[in-house]
Amino acid sequence: MISKKNNILIASILAVFSFFMIAYSSCKKAGSDNTRCKNVVCRNGGNCNQANNKCSCPVGYEDSVCGTKTVGKYYSNWGVKQTIMYSDSVGYAGTDTFYTTELKATATPTTFYFTNFNNNPYYSNVLCTLDETNSYHFRIDTISPFQMFYYSYQLLSGEGNLNKTKDTITAKFVTRHRNFTSNWQVDSVRMVLARHDY
């Protein structure tokens, strides 16, 4: 006959055994999840997502291991069709301008330069910055001193989108400048860029 003391001992042993089995299973499960990304090396600050075993890339980088600069695909010469959508001076709305620009690299993966911006040779390093949450949307710099006022030309605002097919870019911006009558003119402009090497 099993004594009451033995019953307590067996129950205690079973309880401890059950506790260790639960703890072991939990640790094993967590460990197996943690090893899903064991062979995935994310570059440039990317992190491996345990749920899908893929890299989540910071803004400015893409591909399966975050090794490609998003803007790198756009470094090229572009043909620009620029249309004045609105002007506070009569007769300018609807005017088209055609010229060539180039997208160039900067020191960071989240920025790039426009050359010959608005067909203005004094605006050959206009800085554009990618959106913090969308690598294909950018804002045009209006803070730098030469952007604010240079040769009677002021860039007031601007933004755009890099097309994921890599063959077009669209942007809109607002300028303030002196026209041929020496009056200040404000224009709202739309740009459509088509890649020259396609």
Secondary structure, DSSP 8 states (H G I E B T S, - for coil): ---HHHHHHHHHHHHHHHHHHHHHHHHHHHHHHHTTTTT----TT-EEETTTTEEE--TTEESTTS-EETGGGG-SEEEEEEEEEEESSTT-TT-EEEEEEEEEE-SSTTEEEESSGGG-TT-S-EEEEE-SS-TTEEEE---SHHHH-SSSEEEEEEEEEE-TTSSEEEEEEEEEEE-TTS-EEEEEEEEEEEETT-
